[in-house]
Amino acid sequence: MTKKTVGIIYILVAVLSTVFISGCKSSNVVIAEGITEAELLQLGQDSLDKSNYEAAKQYYQAAIDIFGDNPSSRIISQFEIAHMYIKQEKWELAKPLLENIVSSYEDSELGSQLPAEYKKLAEIDLAKIPE
């Protein structure tokens, strides 16, 4: 084999590896019937820990869709989605979610039902967004 052929093979392997890895990270998750809120949030966190942002977003969105009537679950899931956007520097997607979280705490009735730490976390992430 010539050096040129070997170089082309290396490039093809690199391209195919990238395509394969990208393909593995985009996923349509299957939500089991009867799944609990805690299980969905844990699946989202597990996916986030593996940097599988698409799967994590789908799990957190499912938590909102299924358990969104629970204000705590909704705030936690919204924050995790917004935080993923912050990590990816998708400021325009993160900002409205974070602003919604902070404003939820301003409602005296709703704010008292929400986990206090998520207001502070949302404010910290909002401060990371460039002007």
N, CA, C and O atoms as a GROMACS GRO file, in nm:
protein
  524
    1MET      N    1   0.083  -0.118   0.000
    1MET     CA    2   0.000   0.000   0.000
    1MET      C    3   0.087   0.124   0.000
    1MET      O    4   0.193   0.129   0.063
    2THR      N    5   0.040   0.221  -0.072
    2THR     CA    6   0.113   0.348  -0.074
    2THR      C    7   0.074   0.433   0.045
    2THR      O    8  -0.027   0.408   0.111
    3LYS      N    9   0.155   0.533   0.071
    3LYS     CA   10   0.124   0.624   0.182
    3LYS      C   11  -0.009   0.694   0.156
    3LYS      O   12  -0.085   0.721   0.250
    4LYS      N   13  -0.036   0.724   0.031
    4LYS     CA   14  -0.161   0.793  -0.004
    4LYS      C   15  -0.280   0.703   0.028
    4LYS      O   16  -0.380   0.750   0.082
    5THR      N   17  -0.272   0.576  -0.005
    5THR     CA   18  -0.380   0.481   0.022
    5THR      C   19  -0.402   0.466   0.172
    5THR      O   20  -0.516   0.466   0.219
    6VAL      N   21  -0.293   0.453   0.246
    6VAL     CA   22  -0.303   0.441   0.392
    6VAL      C   23  -0.366   0.567   0.450
    6VAL      O   24  -0.450   0.558   0.540
    7GLY      N   25  -0.328   0.682   0.401
    7GLY     CA   26  -0.386   0.809   0.448
    7GLY      C   27  -0.536   0.815   0.421
    7GLY      O   28  -0.613   0.860   0.506
    8ILE      N   29  -0.576   0.770   0.303
    8ILE     CA   30  -0.719   0.769   0.269
    8ILE      C   31  -0.795   0.673   0.360
    8ILE      O   32  -0.906   0.704   0.404
    9ILE      N   33  -0.735   0.558   0.389
    9ILE     CA   34  -0.800   0.461   0.478
    9ILE      C   35  -0.816   0.522   0.618
    9ILE      O   36  -0.922   0.509   0.679
   10TYR      N   37  -0.712   0.588   0.667
   10TYR     CA   38  -0.722   0.653   0.799
   10TYR      C   39  -0.833   0.759   0.801
   10TYR      O   40  -0.909   0.768   0.898
   11ILE      N   41  -0.842   0.836   0.696
   11ILE     CA   42  -0.945   0.940   0.689
   11ILE      C   43  -1.083   0.876   0.686
   11ILE      O   44  -1.174   0.922   0.756
   12LEU      N   45  -1.100   0.770   0.608
   12LEU     CA   46  -1.230   0.701   0.601
   12LEU      C   47  -1.269   0.642   0.736
   12LEU      O   48  -1.384   0.652   0.778
   13VAL      N   49  -1.174   0.582   0.804
   13VAL     CA   50  -1.201   0.524   0.936
   13VAL      C   51  -1.241   0.635   1.033
   13VAL      O   52  -1.336   0.618   1.110
   14ALA      N   53  -1.171   0.747   1.030
   14ALA     CA   54  -1.204   0.859   1.119
   14ALA      C   55  -1.344   0.912   1.090
   14ALA      O   56  -1.421   0.938   1.182
   15VAL      N   57  -1.378   0.928   0.963
   15VAL     CA   58  -1.510   0.978   0.925
   15VAL      C   59  -1.618   0.879   0.968
   15VAL      O   60  -1.718   0.919   1.027
   16LEU      N   61  -1.598   0.751   0.939
   16LEU     CA   62  -1.698   0.651   0.976
   16LEU      C   63  -1.712   0.640   1.128
   16LEU      O   64  -1.823   0.620   1.178
   17SER      N   65  -1.604   0.653   1.201
   17SER     CA   66  -1.611   0.650   1.347
   17SER      C   67  -1.692   0.767   1.399
   17SER      O   68  -1.774   0.751   1.490
   18THR      N   69  -1.668   0.883   1.343
   18THR     CA   70  -1.743   1.002   1.384
   18THR      C   71  -1.892   0.985   1.356
   18THR      O   72  -1.975   1.019   1.439
   19VAL      N   73  -1.924   0.935   1.238
   19VAL     CA   74  -2.064   0.912   1.202
   19VAL      C   75  -2.126   0.811   1.297
   19VAL      O   76  -2.239   0.830   1.343
   20PHE      N   77  -2.055   0.704   1.326
   20PHE     CA   78  -2.108   0.600   1.416
   20PHE      C   79  -2.130   0.655   1.556
   20PHE      O   80  -2.236   0.632   1.615
   21ILE      N   81  -2.032   0.727   1.608
   21ILE     CA   82  -2.045   0.783   1.743
   21ILE      C   83  -2.159   0.884   1.746
   21ILE      O   84  -2.237   0.884   1.841
   22SER      N   85  -2.171   0.969   1.645
   22SER     CA   86  -2.280   1.066   1.641
   22SER      C   87  -2.414   0.995   1.634
   22SER      O   88  -2.510   1.037   1.698
   23GLY      N   89  -2.419   0.889   1.557
   23GLY     CA   90  -2.543   0.812   1.544
   23GLY      C   91  -2.583   0.750   1.676
   23GLY      O   92  -2.702   0.740   1.706
   24CYS      N   93  -2.488   0.708   1.755
   24CYS     CA   94  -2.518   0.648   1.884
   24CYS      C   95  -2.571   0.751   1.983
   24CYS      O   96  -2.651   0.718   2.071
   25LYS      N   97  -2.527   0.874   1.969
   25LYS     CA   98  -2.568   0.976   2.065
   25LYS      C   99  -2.705   1.034   2.034
   25LYS      O  100  -2.770   1.086   2.125
   26SER      N  101  -2.750   1.026   1.910
   26SER     CA  102  -2.885   1.072   1.883
   26SER      C  103  -2.976   0.952   1.898
   26SER      O  104  -2.953   0.847   1.839
   27SER      N  105  -3.079   0.969   1.979
   27SER     CA  106  -3.161   0.853   2.006
   27SER      C  107  -3.304   0.895   2.030
   27SER      O  108  -3.333   1.006   2.074
   28ASN      N  109  -3.391   0.803   2.001
   28ASN     CA  110  -3.530   0.818   2.039
   28ASN      C  111  -3.549   0.722   2.154
   28ASN      O  112  -3.554   0.601   2.137
   29VAL      N  113  -3.560   0.779   2.273
   29VAL     CA  114  -3.573   0.695   2.391
   29VAL      C  115  -3.713   0.637   2.398
   29VAL      O  116  -3.809   0.695   2.347
   30VAL      N  117  -3.723   0.523   2.460
   30VAL     CA  118  -3.852   0.459   2.482
   30VAL      C  119  -3.885   0.475   2.630
   30VAL      O  120  -3.808   0.437   2.717
   31ILE      N  121  -4.001   0.532   2.654
   31ILE     CA  122  -4.045   0.555   2.791
   31ILE      C  123  -4.137   0.440   2.831
   31ILE      O  124  -4.244   0.421   2.772
   32ALA      N  125  -4.095   0.364   2.929
   32ALA     CA  126  -4.173   0.248   2.974
   32ALA      C  127  -4.303   0.293   3.038
   32ALA      O  128  -4.308   0.393   3.110
   33GLU      N  129  -4.408   0.218   3.012
   33GLU     CA  130  -4.536   0.246   3.074
   33GLU      C  131  -4.524   0.226   3.224
   33GLU      O  132  -4.464   0.129   3.270
   34GLY      N  133  -4.579   0.316   3.299
   34GLY     CA  134  -4.574   0.306   3.444
   34GLY      C  135  -4.446   0.355   3.507
   34GLY      O  136  -4.425   0.337   3.626
   35ILE      N  137  -4.360   0.418   3.428
   35ILE     CA  138  -4.234   0.469   3.482
   35ILE      C  139  -4.264   0.578   3.585
   35ILE      O  140  -4.360   0.654   3.571
   36THR      N  141  -4.183   0.583   3.687
   36THR     CA  142  -4.204   0.684   3.791
   36THR      C  143  -4.130   0.813   3.757
   36THR      O  144  -4.042   0.815   3.671
   37GLU      N  145  -4.169   0.917   3.824
   37GLU     CA  146  -4.104   1.046   3.806
   37GLU      C  147  -3.955   1.036   3.841
   37GLU      O  148  -3.870   1.086   3.767
   38ALA      N  149  -3.924   0.973   3.952
   38ALA     CA  150  -3.785   0.958   3.996
   38ALA      C  151  -3.704   0.879   3.893
   38ALA      O  152  -3.588   0.913   3.866
   39GLU      N  153  -3.763   0.776   3.835
   39GLU     CA  154  -3.692   0.695   3.735
   39GLU      C  155  -3.662   0.778   3.610
   39GLU      O  156  -3.552   0.770   3.555
   40LEU      N  157  -3.758   0.858   3.566
   40LEU     CA  158  -3.736   0.943   3.449
   40LEU      C  159  -3.626   1.044   3.475
   40LEU      O  160  -3.538   1.064   3.391
   41LEU      N  161  -3.630   1.107   3.590
   41LEU     CA  162  -3.527   1.205   3.622
   41LEU      C  163  -3.390   1.139   3.632
   41LEU      O  164  -3.290   1.198   3.591
   42GLN      N  165  -3.385   1.017   3.685
   42GLN     CA  166  -3.257   0.945   3.694
   42GLN      C  167  -3.206   0.906   3.556
   42GLN      O  168  -3.086   0.916   3.529
   43LEU      N  169  -3.296   0.862   3.467
   43LEU     CA  170  -3.256   0.829   3.330
   43LEU      C  171  -3.201   0.954   3.260
   43LEU      O  172  -3.103   0.946   3.185
   44GLY      N  173  -3.266   1.068   3.284
   44GLY     CA  174  -3.216   1.192   3.227
   44GLY      C  175  -3.077   1.224   3.280
   44GLY      O  176  -2.988   1.262   3.203
   45GLN      N  177  -3.057   1.209   3.410
   45GLN     CA  178  -2.926   1.237   3.469
   45GLN      C  179  -2.821   1.139   3.418
   45GLN      O  180  -2.708   1.179   3.389
   46ASP      N  181  -2.856   1.011   3.407
   46ASP     CA  182  -2.761   0.912   3.355
   46ASP      C  183  -2.719   0.946   3.213
   46ASP      O  184  -2.601   0.935   3.179
   47SER      N  185  -2.814   0.988   3.131
   47SER     CA  186  -2.783   1.026   2.993
   47SER      C  187  -2.696   1.151   2.990
   47SER      O  188  -2.602   1.160   2.912
   48LEU      N  189  -2.727   1.245   3.076
   48LEU     CA  190  -2.648   1.368   3.085
   48LEU      C  191  -2.505   1.337   3.127
   48LEU      O  192  -2.411   1.396   3.074
   49ASP      N  193  -2.488   1.246   3.222
   49ASP     CA  194  -2.355   1.206   3.268
   49ASP      C  195  -2.272   1.146   3.154
   49ASP      O  196  -2.149   1.153   3.155
   50LYS      N  197  -2.339   1.086   3.057
   50LYS     CA  198  -2.271   1.026   2.942
   50LYS      C  199  -2.262   1.123   2.825
   50LYS      O  200  -2.223   1.085   2.714
   51SER      N  201  -2.298   1.249   2.848
   51SER     CA  202  -2.301   1.354   2.745
   51SER      C  203  -2.393   1.319   2.630
   51SER      O  204  -2.373   1.365   2.517
   52ASN      N  205  -2.493   1.237   2.657
   52ASN     CA  206  -2.594   1.205   2.556
   52ASN      C  207  -2.708   1.305   2.576
   52ASN      O  208  -2.812   1.273   2.634
   53TYR      N  209  -2.686   1.426   2.525
   53TYR     CA  210  -2.778   1.536   2.549
   53TYR      C  211  -2.916   1.511   2.488
   53TYR      O  212  -3.017   1.549   2.547
   54GLU      N  213  -2.920   1.450   2.372
   54GLU     CA  214  -3.049   1.426   2.307
   54GLU      C  215  -3.136   1.332   2.390
   54GLU      O  216  -3.254   1.358   2.410
   55ALA      N  217  -3.078   1.223   2.437
   55ALA     CA  218  -3.155   1.130   2.521
   55ALA      C  219  -3.196   1.197   2.652
   55ALA      O  220  -3.310   1.182   2.696
   56ALA      N  221  -3.103   1.271   2.713
   56ALA     CA  222  -3.134   1.340   2.839
   56ALA      C  223  -3.250   1.436   2.819
   56ALA      O  224  -3.342   1.440   2.900
   57LYS      N  225  -3.245   1.513   2.711
   57LYS     CA  226  -3.353   1.609   2.684
   57LYS      C  227  -3.487   1.535   2.668
   57LYS      O  228  -3.590   1.581   2.716
   58GLN      N  229  -3.484   1.421   2.600
   58GLN     CA  230  -3.608   1.346   2.581
   58GLN      C  231  -3.663   1.293   2.714
   58GLN      O  232  -3.784   1.294   2.736
   59TYR      N  233  -3.576   1.247   2.800
   59TYR     CA  234  -3.622   1.199   2.932
   59TYR      C  235  -3.679   1.314   3.015
   59TYR      O  236  -3.785   1.301   3.077
   60TYR      N  237  -3.609   1.428   3.015
   60TYR     CA  238  -3.659   1.542   3.093
   60TYR      C  239  -3.788   1.597   3.033
   60TYR      O  240  -3.878   1.638   3.107
   61GLN      N  241  -3.799   1.598   2.902
   61GLN     CA  242  -3.923   1.644   2.840
   61GLN      C  243  -4.037   1.548   2.872
   61GLN      O  244  -4.151   1.591   2.894
   62ALA      N  245  -4.008   1.419   2.875
   62ALA     CA  246  -4.110   1.320   2.914
   62ALA      C  247  -4.154   1.344   3.058
   62ALA      O  248  -4.272   1.329   3.090
   63ALA      N  249  -4.061   1.380   3.145
   63ALA     CA  250  -4.097   1.409   3.285
   63ALA      C  251  -4.192   1.529   3.290
   63ALA      O  252  -4.286   1.530   3.369
   64ILE      N  253  -4.166   1.629   3.207
   64ILE     CA  254  -4.255   1.745   3.201
   64ILE      C  255  -4.391   1.703   3.147
   64ILE      O  256  -4.495   1.741   3.201
   65ASP      N  257  -4.391   1.625   3.039
   65ASP     CA  258  -4.516   1.585   2.976
   65ASP      C  259  -4.602   1.498   3.067
   65ASP      O  260  -4.724   1.514   3.073
   66ILE      N  261  -4.537   1.407   3.138
   66ILE     CA  262  -4.612   1.311   3.221
   66ILE      C  263  -4.640   1.366   3.360
   66ILE      O  264  -4.750   1.350   3.413
   67PHE      N  265  -4.541   1.430   3.420
   67PHE     CA  266  -4.552   1.473   3.559
   67PHE      C  267  -4.549   1.626   3.575
   67PHE      O  268  -4.521   1.677   3.683
   68GLY      N  269  -4.579   1.697   3.466
   68GLY     CA  270  -4.571   1.843   3.466
   68GLY      C  271  -4.667   1.911   3.560
   68GLY      O  272  -4.649   2.029   3.591
   69ASP      N  273  -4.769   1.839   3.607
   69ASP     CA  274  -4.860   1.900   3.703
   69ASP      C  275  -4.794   1.910   3.841
   69ASP      O  276  -4.845   1.979   3.929
   70ASN      N  277  -4.683   1.843   3.858
   70ASN     CA  278  -4.602   1.857   3.980
   70ASN      C  279  -4.502   1.970   3.954
   70ASN      O  280  -4.408   1.952   3.877
   71PRO      N  281  -4.520   2.086   4.018
   71PRO     CA  282  -4.432   2.200   3.991
   71PRO      C  283  -4.284   2.171   4.013
   71PRO      O  284  -4.200   2.221   3.939
   72SER      N  285  -4.251   2.091   4.112
   72SER     CA  286  -4.110   2.059   4.138
   72SER      C  287  -4.049   1.981   4.024
   72SER      O  288  -3.938   2.011   3.980
   73SER      N  289  -4.120   1.882   3.976
   73SER     CA  290  -4.071   1.801   3.865
   73SER      C  291  -4.051   1.886   3.740
   73SER      O  292  -3.952   1.872   3.668
   74ARG      N  293  -4.147   1.975   3.715
   74ARG     CA  294  -4.139   2.062   3.598
   74ARG      C  295  -4.017   2.153   3.608
   74ARG      O  296  -3.944   2.169   3.510
   75ILE      N  297  -3.995   2.214   3.725
   75ILE     CA  298  -3.881   2.306   3.742
   75ILE      C  299  -3.748   2.231   3.729
   75ILE      O  300  -3.656   2.279   3.663
   76ILE      N  301  -3.738   2.114   3.791
   76ILE     CA  302  -3.615   2.035   3.783
   76ILE      C  303  -3.585   2.000   3.638
   76ILE      O  304  -3.473   2.017   3.591
   77SER      N  305  -3.685   1.952   3.568
   77SER     CA  306  -3.666   1.910   3.428
   77SER      C  307  -3.632   2.029   3.339
   77SER      O  308  -3.543   2.020   3.254
   78GLN      N  309  -3.703   2.141   3.359
   78GLN     CA  310  -3.673   2.260   3.279
   78GLN      C  311  -3.531   2.307   3.306
   78GLN      O  312  -3.460   2.346   3.213
   79PHE      N  313  -3.490   2.304   3.431
   79PHE     CA  314  -3.354   2.348   3.462
   79PHE      C  315  -3.252   2.258   3.395
   79PHE      O  316  -3.156   2.307   3.336
   80GLU      N  317  -3.271   2.128   3.403
   80GLU     CA  318  -3.173   2.035   3.344
   80GLU      C  319  -3.163   2.054   3.194
   80GLU      O  320  -3.053   2.048   3.138
   81ILE      N  321  -3.275   2.078   3.128
   81ILE     CA  322  -3.272   2.105   2.983
   81ILE      C  323  -3.197   2.236   2.957
   81ILE      O  324  -3.110   2.241   2.870
   82ALA      N  325  -3.230   2.340   3.033
   82ALA     CA  326  -3.162   2.469   3.016
   82ALA      C  327  -3.013   2.457   3.045
   82ALA      O  328  -2.931   2.516   2.974
   83HIS      N  329  -2.978   2.381   3.147
   83HIS     CA  330  -2.837   2.363   3.183
   83HIS      C  331  -2.760   2.292   3.071
   83HIS      O  332  -2.644   2.323   3.046
   84MET      N  333  -2.826   2.196   3.006
   84MET     CA  334  -2.763   2.130   2.890
   84MET      C  335  -2.735   2.233   2.780
   84MET      O  336  -2.628   2.233   2.719
   85TYR      N  337  -2.833   2.321   2.757
   85TYR     CA  338  -2.814   2.426   2.656
   85TYR      C  339  -2.698   2.517   2.694
   85TYR      O  340  -2.621   2.559   2.607
   86ILE      N  341  -2.685   2.549   2.823
   86ILE     CA  342  -2.572   2.632   2.868
   86ILE      C  343  -2.441   2.560   2.837
   86ILE      O  344  -2.347   2.622   2.786
   87LYS      N  345  -2.433   2.431   2.868
   87LYS     CA  346  -2.310   2.355   2.841
   87LYS      C  347  -2.276   2.355   2.692
   87LYS      O  348  -2.159   2.351   2.654
   88GLN      N  349  -2.379   2.358   2.609
   88GLN     CA  350  -2.359   2.356   2.464
   88GLN      C  351  -2.350   2.497   2.404
   88GLN      O  352  -2.340   2.513   2.283
   89GLU      N  353  -2.354   2.598   2.492
   89GLU     CA  354  -2.351   2.738   2.451
   89GLU      C  355  -2.466   2.774   2.357
   89GLU      O  356  -2.450   2.855   2.266
   90LYS      N  357  -2.580   2.713   2.379
   90LYS     CA  358  -2.703   2.745   2.305
   90LYS      C  359  -2.782   2.844   2.389
   90LYS      O  360  -2.888   2.815   2.443
   91TRP      N  361  -2.724   2.964   2.398
   91TRP     CA  362  -2.775   3.067   2.487
   91TRP      C  363  -2.921   3.102   2.460
   91TRP      O  364  -3.001   3.119   2.552
   92GLU      N  365  -2.956   3.113   2.331
   92GLU     CA  366  -3.091   3.156   2.294
   92GLU      C  367  -3.197   3.053   2.334
   92GLU      O  368  -3.314   3.089   2.351
   93LEU      N  369  -3.159   2.928   2.350
   93LEU     CA  370  -3.253   2.826   2.395
   93LEU      C  371  -3.258   2.820   2.549
   93LEU      O  372  -3.364   2.794   2.607
   94ALA      N  373  -3.146   2.845   2.611
   94ALA     CA  374  -3.140   2.837   2.758
   94ALA      C  375  -3.208   2.955   2.826
   94ALA      O  376  -3.276   2.938   2.927
   95LYS      N  377  -3.189   3.073   2.771
   95LYS     CA  378  -3.233   3.196   2.839
   95LYS      C  379  -3.382   3.196   2.875
   95LYS      O  380  -3.415   3.222   2.990
   96PRO      N  381  -3.474   3.168   2.781
   96PRO     CA  382  -3.616   3.174   2.820
   96PRO      C  383  -3.654   3.069   2.925
   96PRO      O  384  -3.740   3.095   3.010
   97LEU      N  385  -3.593   2.953   2.920
   97LEU     CA  386  -3.621   2.850   3.021
   97LEU      C  387  -3.574   2.897   3.159
   97LEU      O  388  -3.646   2.883   3.258
   98LEU      N  389  -3.455   2.952   3.164
   98LEU     CA  390  -3.400   2.999   3.291
   98LEU      C  391  -3.481   3.116   3.347
   98LEU      O  392  -3.507   3.124   3.467
   99GLU      N  393  -3.521   3.207   3.259
   99GLU     CA  394  -3.602   3.321   3.303
   99GLU      C  395  -3.738   3.272   3.356
   99GLU      O  396  -3.789   3.326   3.453
  100ASN      N  397  -3.794   3.172   3.291
  100ASN     CA  398  -3.922   3.115   3.337
  100ASN      C  399  -3.906   3.052   3.476
  100ASN      O  400  -3.994   3.066   3.561
  101ILE      N  401  -3.795   2.984   3.496
  101ILE     CA  402  -3.771   2.921   3.627
  101ILE      C  403  -3.763   3.028   3.735
  101ILE      O  404  -3.830   3.017   3.838
  102VAL      N  405  -3.684   3.131   3.713
  102VAL     CA  406  -3.668   3.238   3.812
  102VAL      C  407  -3.802   3.306   3.839
  102VAL      O  408  -3.836   3.333   3.954
  103SER      N  409  -3.878   3.333   3.733
  103SER     CA  410  -4.007   3.400   3.753
  103SER      C  411  -4.107   3.310   3.827
  103SER      O  412  -4.196   3.361   3.895
  104SER      N  413  -4.093   3.180   3.815
  104SER     CA  414  -4.182   3.088   3.888
  104SER      C  415  -4.167   3.106   4.038
  104SER      O  416  -4.264   3.087   4.113
  105TYR      N  417  -4.049   3.141   4.083
  105TYR     CA  418  -4.024   3.160   4.226
  105TYR      C  419  -4.083   3.291   4.276
  105TYR      O  420  -4.102   3.309   4.397
  106GLU      N  421  -4.112   3.383   4.184
  106GLU     CA  422  -4.169   3.511   4.224
  106GLU      C  423  -4.318   3.500   4.256
  106GLU      O  424  -4.373   3.586   4.324
  107ASP      N  425  -4.382   3.394   4.207
  107ASP     CA  426  -4.522   3.367   4.241
  107ASP      C  427  -4.523   3.313   4.384
  107ASP      O  428  -4.473   3.203   4.409
  108SER      N  429  -4.579   3.390   4.477
  108SER     CA  430  -4.570   3.353   4.619
  108SER      C  431  -4.627   3.216   4.649
  108SER      O  432  -4.571   3.142   4.730
  109GLU      N  433  -4.737   3.180   4.585
  109GLU     CA  434  -4.797   3.049   4.612
  109GLU      C  435  -4.714   2.937   4.549
  109GLU      O  436  -4.683   2.838   4.616
  110LEU      N  437  -4.680   2.952   4.423
  110LEU     CA  438  -4.603   2.849   4.352
  110LEU      C  439  -4.460   2.841   4.405
  110LEU      O  440  -4.406   2.732   4.426
  111GLY      N  441  -4.398   2.957   4.425
  111GLY     CA  442  -4.259   2.961   4.467
  111GLY      C  443  -4.232   2.886   4.596
  111GLY      O  444  -4.124   2.829   4.614
  112SER      N  445  -4.328   2.886   4.686
  112SER     CA  446  -4.308   2.816   4.813
  112SER      C  447  -4.312   2.664   4.797
  112SER      O  448  -4.268   2.592   4.886
  113GLN      N  449  -4.362   2.615   4.685
  113GLN     CA  450  -4.371   2.470   4.661
  113GLN      C  451  -4.248   2.416   4.587
  113GLN      O  452  -4.232   2.295   4.573
  114LEU      N  453  -4.163   2.504   4.540
  114LEU     CA  454  -4.051   2.464   4.454
  114LEU      C  455  -3.923   2.444   4.534
  114LEU      O  456  -3.902   2.510   4.636
  115PRO      N  457  -3.839   2.351   4.487
  115PRO     CA  458  -3.710   2.332   4.554
  115PRO      C  459  -3.624   2.459   4.542
  115PRO      O  460  -3.593   2.503   4.431
  116ALA      N  461  -3.587   2.516   4.653
  116ALA     CA  462  -3.521   2.647   4.657
  116ALA      C  463  -3.392   2.654   4.575
  116ALA      O  464  -3.362   2.757   4.516
  117GLU      N  465  -3.317   2.546   4.571
  117GLU     CA  466  -3.185   2.550   4.506
  117GLU      C  467  -3.193   2.579   4.356
  117GLU      O  468  -3.097   2.631   4.299
  118TYR      N  469  -3.306   2.546   4.293
  118TYR     CA  470  -3.314   2.564   4.147
  118TYR      C  471  -3.327   2.711   4.107
  118TYR      O  472  -3.290   2.746   3.995
  119LYS      N  473  -3.377   2.795   4.195
  119LYS     CA  474  -3.378   2.939   4.165
  119LYS      C  475  -3.234   2.988   4.158
  119LYS      O  476  -3.197   3.057   4.063
  120LYS      N  477  -3.154   2.953   4.256
  120LYS     CA  478  -3.014   2.997   4.260
  120LYS      C  479  -2.936   2.940   4.141
  120LYS      O  480  -2.858   3.011   4.078
  121LEU      N  481  -2.958   2.811   4.111
  121LEU     CA  482  -2.889   2.749   3.997
  121LEU      C  483  -2.927   2.817   3.865
  121LEU      O  484  -2.842   2.838   3.779
  122ALA      N  485  -3.055   2.850   3.850
  122ALA     CA  486  -3.100   2.918   3.728
  122ALA      C  487  -3.036   3.058   3.719
  122ALA      O  488  -2.995   3.099   3.610
  123GLU      N  489  -3.027   3.129   3.831
  123GLU     CA  490  -2.964   3.261   3.830
  123GLU      C  491  -2.816   3.250   3.794
  123GLU      O  492  -2.764   3.335   3.721
  124ILE      N  493  -2.750   3.148   3.844
  124ILE     CA  494  -2.606   3.128   3.812
  124ILE      C  495  -2.590   3.102   3.663
  124ILE      O  496  -2.501   3.160   3.599
  125ASP      N  497  -2.676   3.016   3.606
  125ASP     CA  498  -2.666   2.988   3.462
  125ASP      C  499  -2.704   3.111   3.379
  125ASP      O  500  -2.642   3.135   3.275
  126LEU      N  501  -2.802   3.188   3.422
  126LEU     CA  502  -2.838   3.311   3.349
  126LEU      C  503  -2.720   3.405   3.342
  126LEU      O  504  -2.699   3.471   3.240
  127ALA      N  505  -2.642   3.413   3.448
  127ALA     CA  506  -2.526   3.501   3.453
  127ALA      C  507  -2.417   3.457   3.356
  127ALA      O  508  -2.330   3.537   3.322
  128LYS      N  509  -2.419   3.333   3.312
  128LYS     CA  510  -2.318   3.282   3.218
  128LYS      C  511  -2.348   3.322   3.074
  128LYS      O  512  -2.260   3.315   2.987
  129ILE      N  513  -2.471   3.365   3.048
  129ILE     CA  514  -2.511   3.397   2.912
  129ILE      C  515  -2.451   3.532   2.871
  129ILE      O  516  -2.473   3.633   2.939
  130PRO      N  517  -2.377   3.534   2.761
  130PRO     CA  518  -2.317   3.660   2.717
  130PRO      C  519  -2.424   3.764   2.682
  130PRO      O  520  -2.534   3.731   2.636
  131GLU      N  521  -2.390   3.889   2.705
  131GLU     CA  522  -2.482   4.000   2.673
  131GLU      C  523  -2.498   4.015   2.524
  131GLU      O  524  -2.571   4.102   2.478
   0.00000   0.00000   0.00000
